[in-house]
């Protein structure tokens, strides 16, 4: 295989262990990595495993504010977090993103995974890179938010802009990718495309169809809000209609794809109906464009299903067929009961996404795409 066609898989024991420390996702990274390894995908000849390197302070400050990064550096060796109560609140470090021991070291490692991937893609050393330990799309320039302590996605996209002129960001998480959209709201070089649930009281409450960017970046933020109970069928109707129109209009040179697993049936926070197969179809469609692409993780609070999804997506990316029976060599084999199978059933929530609603959303997105296409003529 030619070197540039290799698929890079970002991994290090430190990256996995640091991800295991996230309070709402304790040990999730280990569960995911164990299943991927149990299926022996890591030994694929198409896969090149690359050690993740921590982000530097300078790299973190290419997006995040100096005050935010400096505060995390200051508390890194402290065990008296109560002294920083006011600053904690200012920087979003409380409630859903509590301060952790060796906090700055933790953030450098989380950011480093996607940055490592982006550097390899930017140098043309691979065509696809995978970092299931990244995808923290809610973090803002000067604050943590929504279980996301650092926005590795924005940092990776910025690194990719050193090589690629136009980058498409696709967000498949059930929650709106607000941190990434906010970072590039004024840019016409980065188009953000987010498929997410938008319902009253559902976090983060942003990502309306009408929210489409600002100033020079107007129409370059595209939101596809789905209603309660989205099914495989309706989600794919949205995706396979919208993606080709965006690709044709924008003509990106590279893609970054966030593959949050909280859209799957069985996720207590996402509360949706999807199965692995619909998300897998989305990834297949993306791969058909044969663009340099970074795939990263994201949400997913049913750890067994998160492991199932990212294992399945890895198998699609490397074109390796895997058995539906979970390997009994998995350290966490009992997590996959009672079926002990890879694939899951669809949910039974009522799907509120009518054909009329889908048509209205697609019609609006299509009008944005017409502007984008004309803007680049």
Helices and strands as residue ranges (DSSP letters): G 3-5, E 7-11, H 13-19, G 23-25, H 28-38, G 41-43, E 47-51, H 57-60, H 66-74, G 81-84, H 85-90, G 95-97, H 103-122, E 128-131, H 152-160, E 167-171, H 178-183, E 190-197, G 215-217, E 221-226, H 232-250, E 254-258, H 276-287, E 292-296, H 303-317, G 333-336, H 355-375
